[in-house]
Amino acid sequence: MISNKHVEEYIRQYKTGKIKLNKERIMLIDYLERYILVRDDLYFDEEMHENYIKFTEKWYFKLESFQKFFTAFVFLFHKDDSVFYEQFLDTMARGGGKNGLISSLAHFFISPLHGIPGYNVSIVANSELQAKTSFKEVYDVIGNHAVLEEMFYRTKVEIKGNDTKSIMQYHTSNASTKDGLRDGCVIYDEIHQYENSDTVNVFSSGLGKVPNAREFFIGTDGFVREGFLDKMKERAMNILQGKDLDDPLFPFICKIDDVKEIDEPEMWEKANPMFSEPKSSYAKGLFKKVLAQYKQLVNNPSNREEFMTKRMNYPEVDLNKTVAAWEDILATNRPFPELKHRTAVGGLDFASIKDFAAVGLLFKVGDDYIWKTHSFVRQGFLDNVKLKIDSKVKEWERDGHLTILDEPVINIQHIVNWFVEMREIYGVNTIVADTFRLDLVKVALEAEGFNLLYIRNPKAIHSLLAPRVETLFANHNIIFDDNPLMRWYTNNVYVHIKKDGNKEYLKKDEVRRKTDGFQAFIHALWQADNYLDEEIDFFVGDIQF
Protein backbone atom coordinates (compact mmCIF):
# COMPACT_ATOMS: atom_id res chain seq x y z
CA MET A 1 0.00 0.00 0.00
CA ILE A 2 1.19 3.51 -0.82
CA SER A 3 -0.30 6.84 0.22
CA ASN A 4 0.04 10.56 -0.25
CA LYS A 5 -1.80 13.08 1.88
CA HIS A 6 -2.84 15.22 -1.09
CA VAL A 7 -4.20 12.21 -2.95
CA GLU A 8 -6.07 11.04 0.14
CA GLU A 9 -7.52 14.52 0.70
CA TYR A 10 -8.82 14.81 -2.84
CA ILE A 11 -10.44 11.37 -2.68
CA ARG A 12 -11.95 12.28 0.70
CA GLN A 13 -13.42 15.48 -0.72
CA TYR A 14 -15.15 13.48 -3.45
CA LYS A 15 -16.44 10.72 -1.19
CA THR A 16 -17.84 13.18 1.35
CA GLY A 17 -19.60 15.21 -1.35
CA LYS A 18 -17.46 18.35 -1.01
CA ILE A 19 -16.65 18.32 -4.69
CA LYS A 20 -18.44 17.02 -7.80
CA LEU A 21 -16.49 14.89 -10.24
CA ASN A 22 -17.33 13.80 -13.77
CA LYS A 23 -17.50 10.15 -14.76
CA GLU A 24 -13.88 9.97 -15.97
CA ARG A 25 -12.44 11.30 -12.70
CA ILE A 26 -14.65 8.95 -10.68
CA MET A 27 -13.28 6.12 -12.81
CA LEU A 28 -9.75 7.45 -12.21
CA ILE A 29 -10.17 7.24 -8.43
CA ASP A 30 -11.57 3.71 -8.71
CA TYR A 31 -8.68 2.71 -11.00
CA LEU A 32 -6.10 4.18 -8.60
CA GLU A 33 -7.61 2.50 -5.54
CA ARG A 34 -7.92 -0.83 -7.30
CA TYR A 35 -4.64 -1.05 -9.17
CA ILE A 36 -2.11 1.59 -8.07
CA LEU A 37 -2.45 2.62 -4.43
CA VAL A 38 -2.49 -1.05 -3.36
CA ARG A 39 0.98 -1.72 -4.77
CA ASP A 40 4.10 -1.98 -2.63
CA ASP A 41 6.67 -1.67 -5.44
CA LEU A 42 6.00 2.06 -5.86
CA TYR A 43 6.49 5.16 -3.75
CA PHE A 44 5.58 8.84 -3.79
CA ASP A 45 8.64 11.06 -3.52
CA GLU A 46 6.89 13.28 -1.00
CA GLU A 47 9.94 15.42 -0.33
CA MET A 48 10.27 16.39 -3.99
CA HIS A 49 6.52 16.88 -4.30
CA GLU A 50 6.44 19.17 -1.27
CA ASN A 51 9.42 21.08 -2.67
CA TYR A 52 7.46 21.56 -5.89
CA ILE A 53 4.41 22.79 -3.96
CA LYS A 54 6.50 25.26 -1.95
CA PHE A 55 8.29 26.41 -5.12
CA THR A 56 5.01 27.01 -6.94
CA GLU A 57 3.24 28.74 -4.07
CA LYS A 58 6.25 30.99 -3.42
CA TRP A 59 6.81 32.15 -6.99
CA TYR A 60 3.54 31.47 -8.84
CA PHE A 61 0.21 30.85 -7.10
CA LYS A 62 -1.51 28.82 -4.40
CA LEU A 63 -2.19 25.33 -5.65
CA GLU A 64 -5.73 23.99 -5.57
CA SER A 65 -6.54 20.55 -4.18
CA PHE A 66 -6.97 19.00 -7.63
CA GLN A 67 -3.58 20.35 -8.72
CA LYS A 68 -1.82 18.82 -5.71
CA PHE A 69 -3.59 15.54 -6.49
CA PHE A 70 -2.51 15.63 -10.13
CA THR A 71 1.11 16.59 -9.46
CA ALA A 72 1.50 13.93 -6.76
CA PHE A 73 1.54 11.36 -9.57
CA VAL A 74 4.23 13.31 -11.44
CA PHE A 75 6.47 12.25 -8.53
CA LEU A 76 5.34 8.62 -8.29
CA PHE A 77 8.31 6.29 -8.72
CA HIS A 78 9.22 2.64 -9.01
CA LYS A 79 11.45 1.34 -6.25
CA ASP A 80 14.36 1.60 -8.72
CA ASP A 81 13.74 5.39 -8.76
CA SER A 82 12.37 5.53 -12.32
CA VAL A 83 9.11 7.40 -12.90
CA PHE A 84 5.94 5.31 -12.92
CA TYR A 85 3.85 7.57 -15.15
CA GLU A 86 5.75 8.74 -18.20
CA GLN A 87 2.85 10.59 -19.83
CA PHE A 88 0.11 12.85 -18.46
CA LEU A 89 -3.13 13.89 -20.13
CA ASP A 90 -4.65 17.05 -18.66
CA THR A 91 -7.82 18.16 -20.42
CA MET A 92 -10.41 20.46 -18.92
CA ALA A 93 -12.46 23.55 -19.68
CA ARG A 94 -10.78 26.79 -20.65
CA GLY A 95 -9.63 28.72 -17.59
CA GLY A 96 -8.90 25.63 -15.51
CA GLY A 97 -5.26 26.60 -14.97
CA LYS A 98 -3.59 24.09 -17.30
CA ASN A 99 -0.97 26.52 -18.60
CA GLY A 100 -0.21 27.99 -15.19
CA LEU A 101 0.35 24.55 -13.72
CA ILE A 102 2.55 23.48 -16.61
CA SER A 103 4.58 26.70 -16.29
CA SER A 104 5.40 25.96 -12.67
CA LEU A 105 6.24 22.32 -13.44
CA ALA A 106 8.51 23.27 -16.34
CA HIS A 107 10.31 25.85 -14.19
CA PHE A 108 10.69 23.37 -11.34
CA PHE A 109 12.15 20.73 -13.67
CA ILE A 110 15.06 22.97 -14.70
CA SER A 111 15.67 24.10 -11.12
CA PRO A 112 18.20 22.72 -8.59
CA LEU A 113 15.25 21.44 -6.51
CA HIS A 114 14.63 18.85 -9.22
CA GLY A 115 18.35 18.30 -9.47
CA ILE A 116 18.70 16.32 -12.73
CA PRO A 117 21.47 17.79 -14.93
CA GLY A 118 20.49 18.52 -18.51
CA TYR A 119 16.78 17.92 -17.86
CA ASN A 120 15.73 20.02 -20.85
CA VAL A 121 12.10 21.02 -21.35
CA SER A 122 10.41 21.66 -24.71
CA ILE A 123 7.02 23.35 -24.92
CA VAL A 124 5.24 22.60 -28.21
CA ALA A 125 2.10 24.13 -29.70
CA ASN A 126 0.61 24.77 -33.14
CA SER A 127 1.21 28.51 -32.98
CA GLU A 128 4.23 30.39 -31.69
CA LEU A 129 1.93 32.59 -29.60
CA GLN A 130 0.53 29.60 -27.72
CA ALA A 131 3.92 27.88 -27.44
CA LYS A 132 5.30 31.02 -25.79
CA THR A 133 2.46 31.24 -23.23
CA SER A 134 4.09 29.16 -20.49
CA PHE A 135 7.60 30.14 -21.57
CA LYS A 136 6.76 33.84 -21.20
CA GLU A 137 5.16 33.23 -17.80
CA VAL A 138 8.37 31.62 -16.51
CA TYR A 139 10.43 34.36 -18.17
CA ASP A 140 8.41 37.07 -16.43
CA VAL A 141 8.48 35.36 -13.03
CA ILE A 142 12.27 35.18 -13.16
CA GLY A 143 12.49 38.83 -14.17
CA ASN A 144 10.34 39.89 -11.21
CA HIS A 145 12.60 38.34 -8.57
CA ALA A 146 16.28 39.08 -8.17
CA VAL A 147 16.98 35.78 -6.43
CA LEU A 148 15.62 33.87 -9.43
CA GLU A 149 17.65 35.98 -11.85
CA GLU A 150 20.76 34.72 -10.09
CA MET A 151 19.64 31.10 -10.48
CA PHE A 152 18.45 31.21 -14.10
CA TYR A 153 19.78 32.72 -17.31
CA ARG A 154 17.03 33.89 -19.66
CA THR A 155 16.77 35.14 -23.21
CA LYS A 156 13.78 35.56 -25.49
CA VAL A 157 14.28 32.05 -26.88
CA GLU A 158 15.54 29.96 -23.95
CA ILE A 159 15.78 29.81 -20.18
CA LYS A 160 18.65 27.94 -18.54
CA GLY A 161 19.06 26.72 -14.99
CA ASN A 162 22.57 27.77 -13.95
CA ASP A 163 22.94 24.86 -11.54
CA THR A 164 21.63 21.95 -13.64
CA LYS A 165 22.38 23.47 -17.09
CA SER A 166 18.83 22.45 -18.02
CA ILE A 167 17.25 24.46 -20.82
CA MET A 168 13.62 25.39 -21.49
CA GLN A 169 12.61 26.22 -25.06
CA TYR A 170 9.38 26.65 -27.03
CA HIS A 171 8.63 25.27 -30.49
CA THR A 172 5.85 25.35 -33.03
CA SER A 173 4.52 21.94 -34.00
CA ASN A 174 5.79 21.84 -37.57
CA ALA A 175 6.99 18.27 -37.37
CA SER A 176 8.72 18.46 -40.75
CA THR A 177 11.14 21.19 -39.76
CA LYS A 178 11.57 21.05 -35.99
CA ASP A 179 13.54 18.63 -33.92
CA GLY A 180 13.42 18.40 -30.17
CA LEU A 181 16.23 19.00 -27.73
CA ARG A 182 17.81 16.14 -25.90
CA ASP A 183 14.83 16.51 -23.64
CA GLY A 184 13.86 15.30 -20.23
CA CYS A 185 10.34 16.63 -20.64
CA VAL A 186 8.11 17.62 -23.56
CA ILE A 187 4.89 19.56 -23.06
CA TYR A 188 2.36 19.47 -25.90
CA ASP A 189 -0.12 22.35 -25.75
CA GLU A 190 -3.32 22.78 -27.79
CA ILE A 191 -3.48 19.04 -28.49
CA HIS A 192 -7.07 19.43 -29.69
CA GLN A 193 -5.62 20.89 -32.90
CA TYR A 194 -3.28 17.97 -33.66
CA GLU A 195 -4.60 16.08 -36.69
CA ASN A 196 -2.26 13.15 -36.02
CA SER A 197 0.72 12.04 -33.94
CA ASP A 198 3.44 13.38 -36.27
CA THR A 199 4.46 16.20 -33.93
CA VAL A 200 4.54 13.94 -30.90
CA ASN A 201 6.61 11.37 -32.76
CA VAL A 202 9.26 13.96 -33.65
CA PHE A 203 9.64 15.45 -30.19
CA SER A 204 9.31 12.20 -28.26
CA SER A 205 12.23 10.82 -30.26
CA GLY A 206 14.54 13.03 -28.19
CA LEU A 207 13.44 11.43 -24.92
CA GLY A 208 15.14 8.56 -23.12
CA LYS A 209 18.66 9.95 -22.90
CA VAL A 210 17.90 11.79 -19.65
CA PRO A 211 16.51 10.02 -16.55
CA ASN A 212 12.80 10.22 -15.67
CA ALA A 213 11.55 11.44 -19.03
CA ARG A 214 8.00 12.79 -19.01
CA GLU A 215 5.47 14.03 -21.55
CA PHE A 216 2.48 16.26 -20.79
CA PHE A 217 -0.50 16.62 -23.13
CA ILE A 218 -2.72 19.56 -22.26
CA GLY A 219 -5.68 21.29 -23.83
CA THR A 220 -9.40 21.83 -23.97
CA ASP A 221 -11.38 19.75 -26.48
CA GLY A 222 -11.88 21.11 -29.99
CA PHE A 223 -13.45 20.46 -33.36
CA VAL A 224 -10.97 17.98 -34.89
CA ARG A 225 -12.46 14.48 -34.84
CA GLU A 226 -10.45 11.26 -35.00
CA GLY A 227 -7.36 13.39 -34.45
CA PHE A 228 -4.70 13.00 -31.79
CA LEU A 229 -6.89 13.99 -28.83
CA ASP A 230 -9.65 11.52 -29.70
CA LYS A 231 -7.04 8.74 -29.82
CA MET A 232 -5.68 9.85 -26.44
CA LYS A 233 -9.18 9.74 -24.96
CA GLU A 234 -9.60 6.19 -26.27
CA ARG A 235 -6.33 5.24 -24.55
CA ALA A 236 -7.51 6.92 -21.37
CA MET A 237 -10.77 4.95 -21.30
CA ASN A 238 -8.92 1.67 -21.80
CA ILE A 239 -6.80 2.53 -18.76
CA LEU A 240 -9.72 3.67 -16.62
CA GLN A 241 -11.68 0.53 -17.48
CA GLY A 242 -8.73 -1.64 -16.44
CA LYS A 243 -8.19 -2.95 -19.98
CA ASP A 244 -4.61 -1.70 -20.33
CA LEU A 245 -2.83 -1.56 -17.00
CA ASP A 246 0.63 -1.32 -18.58
CA ASP A 247 -0.06 1.96 -20.35
CA PRO A 248 2.15 4.65 -18.67
CA LEU A 249 -0.46 7.42 -19.14
CA PHE A 250 -2.08 9.28 -16.24
CA PRO A 251 -5.46 10.50 -17.58
CA PHE A 252 -6.99 13.54 -15.87
CA ILE A 253 -10.15 14.41 -17.80
CA CYS A 254 -12.60 17.09 -16.63
CA LYS A 255 -15.89 17.64 -18.50
CA ILE A 256 -19.62 17.71 -17.90
CA ASP A 257 -21.28 14.31 -18.15
CA ASP A 258 -24.43 15.28 -20.00
CA VAL A 259 -25.49 18.07 -22.34
CA LYS A 260 -28.25 19.02 -19.88
CA GLU A 261 -25.64 20.05 -17.29
CA ILE A 262 -24.94 23.20 -19.29
CA ASP A 263 -28.12 24.53 -17.63
CA GLU A 264 -26.92 23.62 -14.13
CA PRO A 265 -24.08 26.00 -13.09
CA GLU A 266 -23.54 23.97 -9.93
CA MET A 267 -22.36 21.12 -12.21
CA TRP A 268 -19.81 23.20 -14.08
CA GLU A 269 -17.05 22.20 -11.66
CA LYS A 270 -17.09 18.83 -13.42
CA ALA A 271 -15.55 20.58 -16.43
CA ASN A 272 -13.58 23.21 -14.54
CA PRO A 273 -12.34 22.05 -11.12
CA MET A 274 -11.48 25.68 -10.30
CA PHE A 275 -15.22 26.09 -9.64
CA SER A 276 -15.23 23.67 -6.67
CA GLU A 277 -16.00 25.30 -3.34
CA PRO A 278 -14.48 27.27 -1.78
CA LYS A 279 -13.69 29.27 -4.91
CA SER A 280 -10.54 31.38 -5.06
CA SER A 281 -10.83 35.03 -6.04
CA TYR A 282 -9.61 34.03 -9.52
CA ALA A 283 -12.28 31.31 -9.77
CA LYS A 284 -15.03 33.69 -8.63
CA GLY A 285 -14.14 36.13 -11.39
CA LEU A 286 -13.92 33.39 -14.00
CA PHE A 287 -17.22 31.84 -12.92
CA LYS A 288 -18.93 35.21 -13.23
CA LYS A 289 -17.56 35.60 -16.76
CA VAL A 290 -18.65 32.09 -17.82
CA LEU A 291 -22.10 32.64 -16.34
CA ALA A 292 -22.45 35.86 -18.32
CA GLN A 293 -21.47 34.04 -21.53
CA TYR A 294 -24.03 31.34 -20.77
CA LYS A 295 -26.83 33.89 -20.30
CA GLN A 296 -25.93 35.50 -23.63
CA LEU A 297 -26.63 32.22 -25.45
CA VAL A 298 -30.34 33.11 -25.39
CA ASN A 299 -29.66 36.00 -27.76
CA ASN A 300 -26.64 34.43 -29.43
CA PRO A 301 -27.45 30.70 -29.90
CA SER A 302 -24.84 30.40 -32.64
CA ASN A 303 -22.17 30.55 -29.92
CA ARG A 304 -23.49 27.46 -28.14
CA GLU A 305 -21.15 25.06 -29.96
CA GLU A 306 -18.10 27.11 -28.90
CA PHE A 307 -19.39 27.47 -25.34
CA MET A 308 -20.06 23.74 -24.97
CA THR A 309 -16.66 22.80 -26.36
CA LYS A 310 -14.47 25.36 -24.60
CA ARG A 311 -16.34 26.10 -21.35
CA MET A 312 -17.84 22.66 -20.70
CA ASN A 313 -15.09 20.60 -22.46
CA TYR A 314 -17.99 18.75 -24.10
CA PRO A 315 -17.85 18.99 -27.92
CA GLU A 316 -21.30 19.46 -29.38
CA VAL A 317 -22.08 20.00 -33.02
CA ASP A 318 -24.98 22.01 -34.37
CA LEU A 319 -27.21 19.25 -35.69
CA ASN A 320 -28.86 21.81 -37.95
CA LYS A 321 -25.54 22.13 -39.80
CA THR A 322 -24.17 18.59 -39.75
CA VAL A 323 -25.47 15.20 -40.82
CA ALA A 324 -25.12 13.53 -37.42
CA ALA A 325 -23.46 13.86 -34.04
CA TRP A 326 -19.93 12.50 -33.99
CA GLU A 327 -20.96 9.75 -31.58
CA ASP A 328 -23.56 8.60 -34.12
CA ILE A 329 -20.99 8.65 -36.92
CA LEU A 330 -18.67 6.56 -34.75
CA ALA A 331 -21.55 4.12 -34.21
CA THR A 332 -21.28 3.12 -37.89
CA ASN A 333 -18.14 1.23 -36.90
CA ARG A 334 -19.77 -2.19 -36.65
CA PRO A 335 -18.70 -5.37 -38.46
CA PHE A 336 -20.44 -6.20 -41.72
CA PRO A 337 -22.92 -9.07 -41.48
CA GLU A 338 -22.75 -11.86 -44.04
CA LEU A 339 -23.46 -10.17 -47.39
CA LYS A 340 -22.62 -12.74 -50.04
CA HIS A 341 -25.46 -13.35 -52.50
CA ARG A 342 -27.48 -10.50 -51.02
CA THR A 343 -28.94 -7.94 -53.39
CA ALA A 344 -27.25 -4.56 -53.45
CA VAL A 345 -27.72 -1.26 -55.23
CA GLY A 346 -24.62 0.59 -56.37
CA GLY A 347 -23.77 4.22 -55.74
CA LEU A 348 -21.26 6.37 -57.62
CA ASP A 349 -20.00 9.91 -57.14
CA PHE A 350 -17.13 11.95 -58.49
CA ALA A 351 -17.14 15.71 -58.71
CA SER A 352 -14.00 15.73 -60.82
CA ILE A 353 -11.98 13.00 -62.48
CA LYS A 354 -8.91 14.93 -61.37
CA ASP A 355 -9.25 14.34 -57.62
CA PHE A 356 -11.60 11.83 -55.90
CA ALA A 357 -14.11 9.24 -57.05
CA ALA A 358 -16.20 7.02 -54.78
CA VAL A 359 -18.04 3.79 -55.48
CA GLY A 360 -20.08 1.60 -53.18
CA LEU A 361 -22.74 -1.02 -52.61
CA LEU A 362 -25.73 -0.53 -50.32
CA PHE A 363 -27.35 -3.55 -48.65
CA LYS A 364 -30.27 -3.84 -46.24
CA VAL A 365 -30.32 -6.41 -43.44
CA GLY A 366 -33.25 -6.04 -41.08
CA ASP A 367 -33.40 -2.37 -40.09
CA ASP A 368 -29.75 -1.77 -40.94
CA TYR A 369 -28.32 -0.28 -44.11
CA ILE A 370 -24.82 -1.55 -44.86
CA TRP A 371 -22.51 0.51 -47.06
CA LYS A 372 -19.45 -1.16 -48.57
CA THR A 373 -17.37 1.44 -50.36
CA HIS A 374 -14.07 2.19 -52.05
CA SER A 375 -12.46 5.41 -53.31
CA PHE A 376 -9.94 6.40 -55.95
CA VAL A 377 -7.72 9.48 -55.63
CA ARG A 378 -5.10 10.98 -57.91
CA GLN A 379 -1.56 11.29 -56.55
CA GLY A 380 -1.23 14.59 -58.42
CA PHE A 381 -4.18 16.01 -56.51
CA LEU A 382 -2.65 14.92 -53.19
CA ASP A 383 0.64 16.54 -54.20
CA ASN A 384 -0.95 19.87 -55.08
CA VAL A 385 -3.62 20.24 -52.39
CA LYS A 386 -2.81 20.14 -48.69
CA LEU A 387 -5.54 17.94 -47.20
CA LYS A 388 -6.09 17.60 -43.47
CA ILE A 389 -5.85 13.82 -43.91
CA ASP A 390 -2.58 13.71 -45.88
CA SER A 391 -0.84 11.66 -43.20
CA LYS A 392 -3.68 9.13 -43.15
CA VAL A 393 -4.08 8.52 -46.88
CA LYS A 394 -1.31 5.91 -47.13
CA GLU A 395 -2.73 4.11 -44.10
CA TRP A 396 -6.19 4.11 -45.66
CA GLU A 397 -4.76 2.71 -48.90
CA ARG A 398 -2.95 -0.02 -46.96
CA ASP A 399 -6.20 -0.95 -45.23
CA GLY A 400 -8.03 -1.20 -48.55
CA HIS A 401 -10.30 1.84 -48.28
CA LEU A 402 -8.89 3.67 -51.29
CA THR A 403 -6.54 3.38 -54.24
CA ILE A 404 -4.01 6.10 -55.10
CA LEU A 405 -3.61 6.51 -58.86
CA ASP A 406 -0.58 8.09 -60.54
CA GLU A 407 -2.53 9.21 -63.60
CA PRO A 408 -3.38 12.59 -65.22
CA VAL A 409 -7.07 11.84 -64.61
CA ILE A 410 -8.91 8.98 -62.90
CA ASN A 411 -9.30 6.31 -65.56
CA ILE A 412 -12.97 5.32 -65.78
CA GLN A 413 -11.94 1.67 -66.12
CA HIS A 414 -11.03 1.56 -62.40
CA ILE A 415 -14.66 2.33 -61.55
CA VAL A 416 -15.98 -0.21 -64.04
CA ASN A 417 -13.60 -2.93 -62.84
CA TRP A 418 -14.62 -2.40 -59.21
CA PHE A 419 -18.32 -2.87 -59.95
CA VAL A 420 -17.59 -5.90 -62.15
CA GLU A 421 -15.56 -7.46 -59.32
CA MET A 422 -18.30 -6.74 -56.80
CA ARG A 423 -20.95 -8.26 -59.10
CA GLU A 424 -19.07 -11.54 -59.05
CA ILE A 425 -19.50 -11.64 -55.25
CA TYR A 426 -22.76 -9.80 -54.62
CA GLY A 427 -26.03 -9.40 -56.45
CA VAL A 428 -25.58 -5.92 -57.91
CA ASN A 429 -26.91 -4.80 -61.26
CA THR A 430 -28.23 -1.27 -60.70
CA ILE A 431 -25.94 1.73 -60.14
CA VAL A 432 -27.16 5.21 -59.21
CA ALA A 433 -25.25 8.42 -59.98
CA ASP A 434 -25.98 12.03 -60.77
CA THR A 435 -25.89 13.25 -64.33
CA PHE A 436 -22.81 15.41 -63.82
CA ARG A 437 -20.21 14.00 -66.23
CA LEU A 438 -21.97 10.64 -66.11
CA ASP A 439 -21.42 10.34 -69.85
CA LEU A 440 -17.83 9.48 -69.02
CA VAL A 441 -18.84 6.21 -67.36
CA LYS A 442 -22.29 5.58 -68.86
CA VAL A 443 -21.15 3.76 -71.97
CA ALA A 444 -18.50 1.72 -70.17
CA LEU A 445 -20.82 0.52 -67.38
CA GLU A 446 -23.75 -0.22 -69.71
CA ALA A 447 -21.38 -2.15 -71.95
CA GLU A 448 -20.77 -4.42 -68.96
CA GLY A 449 -24.51 -4.98 -68.55
CA PHE A 450 -25.21 -2.61 -65.63
CA ASN A 451 -28.42 -0.65 -65.32
CA LEU A 452 -27.61 3.05 -64.81
CA LEU A 453 -30.06 5.35 -63.02
CA TYR A 454 -29.51 9.08 -63.32
CA ILE A 455 -30.36 11.73 -60.73
CA ARG A 456 -31.22 14.85 -62.69
CA ASN A 457 -31.34 17.09 -59.62
CA PRO A 458 -29.18 15.60 -56.83
CA LYS A 459 -29.92 18.41 -54.38
CA ALA A 460 -33.64 17.72 -54.67
CA ILE A 461 -33.20 14.19 -53.30
CA HIS A 462 -31.22 15.60 -50.36
CA SER A 463 -34.36 17.27 -49.04
CA LEU A 464 -36.37 14.10 -49.53
CA LEU A 465 -33.82 11.89 -47.80
CA ALA A 466 -32.68 14.23 -44.99
CA PRO A 467 -35.25 13.13 -42.36
CA ARG A 468 -34.52 9.50 -43.13
CA VAL A 469 -30.75 9.96 -43.00
CA GLU A 470 -30.98 11.77 -39.65
CA THR A 471 -33.16 8.98 -38.23
CA LEU A 472 -30.89 6.20 -39.49
CA PHE A 473 -27.81 7.79 -37.93
CA ALA A 474 -29.60 8.59 -34.67
CA ASN A 475 -30.90 5.02 -34.35
CA HIS A 476 -27.52 3.54 -35.34
CA ASN A 477 -28.99 1.74 -38.33
CA ILE A 478 -26.06 2.51 -40.66
CA ILE A 479 -23.00 0.26 -40.86
CA PHE A 480 -19.74 1.31 -42.53
CA ASP A 481 -17.56 -1.32 -40.77
CA ASP A 482 -14.29 0.22 -39.50
CA ASN A 483 -13.88 2.77 -42.29
CA PRO A 484 -12.22 6.03 -41.14
CA LEU A 485 -12.33 7.38 -44.70
CA MET A 486 -16.12 7.06 -44.76
CA ARG A 487 -16.37 8.69 -41.33
CA TRP A 488 -14.22 11.54 -42.68
CA TYR A 489 -16.47 11.95 -45.72
CA THR A 490 -19.57 12.06 -43.51
CA ASN A 491 -18.10 14.52 -41.03
CA ASN A 492 -17.17 16.83 -43.92
CA VAL A 493 -20.79 17.32 -44.95
CA TYR A 494 -22.35 20.69 -44.28
CA VAL A 495 -26.16 20.68 -44.09
CA HIS A 496 -27.41 23.86 -45.72
CA ILE A 497 -30.96 24.82 -44.84
CA LYS A 498 -32.51 26.88 -47.62
CA LYS A 499 -35.06 29.64 -47.12
CA ASP A 500 -37.87 27.21 -47.95
CA GLY A 501 -36.68 24.86 -45.18
CA ASN A 502 -35.31 22.22 -47.54
CA LYS A 503 -31.85 20.77 -46.82
CA GLU A 504 -28.86 20.31 -49.07
CA TYR A 505 -25.70 18.30 -48.41
CA LEU A 506 -22.73 20.52 -49.23
CA LYS A 507 -19.02 20.52 -48.32
CA LYS A 508 -17.65 22.27 -45.25
CA ASP A 509 -14.62 23.13 -47.40
CA GLU A 510 -14.92 23.01 -51.18
CA VAL A 511 -11.36 21.80 -51.80
CA ARG A 512 -9.99 20.12 -48.66
CA ARG A 513 -13.07 18.43 -47.16
CA LYS A 514 -14.22 15.79 -49.65
CA THR A 515 -17.69 14.20 -49.42
CA ASP A 516 -17.67 11.84 -52.44
CA GLY A 517 -18.22 8.67 -50.40
CA PHE A 518 -21.19 10.17 -48.57
CA GLN A 519 -22.76 11.46 -51.78
CA ALA A 520 -22.40 8.00 -53.36
CA PHE A 521 -24.15 6.57 -50.29
CA ILE A 522 -26.99 9.10 -50.70
CA HIS A 523 -27.37 8.19 -54.37
CA ALA A 524 -27.75 4.50 -53.52
CA LEU A 525 -30.11 5.23 -50.62
CA TRP A 526 -32.42 7.13 -52.99
CA GLN A 527 -33.25 3.88 -54.78
CA ALA A 528 -32.71 1.46 -51.89
CA ASP A 529 -36.36 0.64 -51.25
CA ASN A 530 -36.98 -0.09 -54.92
CA TYR A 531 -34.21 -2.65 -55.20
CA LEU A 532 -33.39 -3.95 -51.72
CA ASP A 533 -36.09 -6.41 -50.78
CA GLU A 534 -36.16 -7.92 -47.31
CA GLU A 535 -34.43 -11.28 -47.51
CA ILE A 536 -35.89 -13.97 -45.25
CA ASP A 537 -33.66 -16.80 -44.11
CA PHE A 538 -35.15 -20.28 -44.44
CA PHE A 539 -34.11 -23.86 -43.89
CA VAL A 540 -34.45 -26.77 -46.32
CA GLY A 541 -36.70 -28.51 -43.79
CA ASP A 542 -39.24 -25.73 -44.17
CA ILE A 543 -39.84 -26.57 -47.85
CA GLN A 544 -42.76 -28.90 -48.59
CA PHE A 545 -42.19 -31.16 -51.57
Residue, then its C-alpha position, 0 to 999 in steps of 0.5 A: m500500500i502507498s499513500n500521499k496526503h494530497v491524494e487522500e484529501y482529494i479522494r476524501q473530498y469526493k467521497t464526502g460530497k465536497i466536490k463534484l467529479n465527472k465520470e472519468r475522474i470517478m473512474l480514475i479514483d476507482y482505478l487508482e484505488r484498485y490497481i495503483l495505491v495497493r501496490d508496494d513496489l511504488y512510492f511517492d517522492e513526498e519530499m520532492h513533491e512538497n518542494y514543488i508545492k512550496f516552489t510554486e506557491k512561493w513564486y507562482f500561485k496557491l495550488e488547488s486541491f486537484q492540482k496537488f492531487f494531479t502533481a503527486f503522480v508526477f512524482l510517483f516512482h518505481k522502487d528503482d527510482s524511475v518514474f511510474y507515469e511517463q505521460f500525463l493527459d490534462t484536459m479540462a475547460r478553458g480557464g482551468g489553470k492548465n498553462g499555469l500549472i505546466s509553467s510551474l512544473a517546467h520551471f521546477f524541472i530545470s531548477p536545482l530542486h529537481g536536481i537532474p542535470g540537462y533535464n531540458v524542457s520543450i514546450v510545443a504548440n501549433s502557434e508560436l503565440q501559444a507555445k510562448t504562453s508558459f515560456k513567457e510566464v516563466y520568463d516574467v516570473i524570473g524577471n520579477h525576482a532578483v533571487l531567481e535571476e541569479m539562479f536562471y539565465r534567460t533570453k527571449v528564446e531559452i531559459k537555462g538553470n545555472d545549476t543543472k544546465s537544463i534548458m527550457q525552449y518553445h517550439t511550433s509543432n511543424a513536425s517536418t522542420k523542428d527537432g526536439l532537444r535532448d529533452g527530459c520533458v516535452i509539453y504538448d499544448e493545444i493538443h485538440q488541434y493535432e490532426n495526427s501524432d506526427t508532432v509527438n513522434v518527432f519530439s518524443s524521439g529526443l526522450g530517453k537519454v535523460p533520466n525520468a523522461r516525461e510528456f504532458f499533453i494539455g488542452t481543452d477539447g476542440f473540433v478535430r475528430e479522430g485526431f490525436l486527442d480523440k485517440m488519447k481519450e480512447r487510450a484513457m478509457n482503456i486505462l480507466q476501465g482496467k483494460d490496459l494496466d501497462d499503459p504509462l499514461f495518467p489521464f486527468i479528464c474534466k468535463i460535464d457528463d451530459v449536455k443538460e448540465i450546461d443549464e446547471p451552473e452547480m455542475w460546471e465544476k465537473a468541467n472546470p475544477m477551479f469552480s469547486e468550493p471554496k472558490s478562489s478570487y480568480a475562480k469567482g471572477l472566471f465563474k462570473k464571466v462564464l455565467a455571463q457568456y451562458k446567459q448571452l446564449v439566449n440572444n446568441p445561440s450560434n455561440r453554443e457550440e463554442f461554449m459547450t466545447k471550450r467552457m464545458n469541455y464537451p464537444e457538441v455539433d450544431l445538428n442543424k448544420t451537420v449530418a449527425a453527431w460525432e458519436d452517431i458517426l462513430a456508431t457506424n463502426r460495426p462489423f459487416p454481417e454476411l453479405k454474399h449473395r445478397t442484393a445490393v444497389g450501387g452508388l457512384d459519385f465523383a465531382s472531378i476526375k482529377d481528384f476523388a471518385a467514390v463507389g459503393l454497394l448498399f445492402k439492407v439487413g433487417d433495419d440496418y443499411i450496410w454501405k461497402t465502399h471504395s475510393f480512388v484518388r489521384q496522386g497529383f491532386l494529393d501533391n498539389v492540395k494540402l488535405k487535413i488527412d494527408s498523413k492518413v491517406k497511405e494508411w487508408e490505402r494499406d487498409g483497402h479503403l482507397t486506391i491512389l492513382d498516378e494518372p493525369v485523370i482517374n481512368i474510368q476503367h477503375i470504376v468499371n472494374w470495381f463494380v464488375e468485381m463486386r458483381e461476381i460476389y454480390g447481387v448488384n446490377t443497378i448503379v445510381a449516380d448524378t448526371f454530372r459528367l456521367d457520360l464518361v462512365k455511362v457507356a463503359l458501365e452499360a457495356e458491362g450490362f449494368n443498369l444506370l439510373y440518373i439523378r437529374n437534380p441531386k440536391a432535390i433528393h437531399s431534401l427528400l432523404a434528410p429526415r430519413v438519413e438523420t433517423l438512421f444515424a440517430n438510431h444507429n442503423i447505418i453500418f460502414d464497418d471500421n472505415p475512417l475514410m467514410r467517417w471523414y467523408t460524412n463529417n465533412v458534410y455541411v447541411h445547408i438549410k434553404k429559405d424554404g426549409n429544404k436541406e442540401y448536403l454541401k461541403k464544409d470546405e470546397v477543396r480540402r473536405k471531400t464528401d464523395g463517399f457520402q454522396a455516393f451513399i446518398h445516391a444509392l439510398w435514394q433507390a434502396d427501397n426499390y431494389l433492396d427487398e427484405e431477404i428472409d432466411f429459411f431452412v431446407g426442412d421448411i420446404q414442402f415437396 
